[in-house]
Amino acid sequence: AADLILKGLSGAIASKRVTYDFARLMDGATEIKCSQFGDNVIEHM
C-alpha cells in the first residue's frame, strides 16, 4: 500500500497539477483544490 501512495504522489507532483503549497514552489504548475489533488494522486496509483 505504501508503494502505491508513493507512486501516486510522485505522479501527481510530476504532472504539475498540485495544491497551493506545492504550486508556489514549482515553475509552470497548475494550482488545484485539495480534493482535486487527491483525485490526481489516485489516478497516478
Secondary structure, 3 states (H helix, E strand, C coil): CHHHHHHHHHHHHHCCEECHHHHCCCCCCEECCHHHHHHHHHHCC
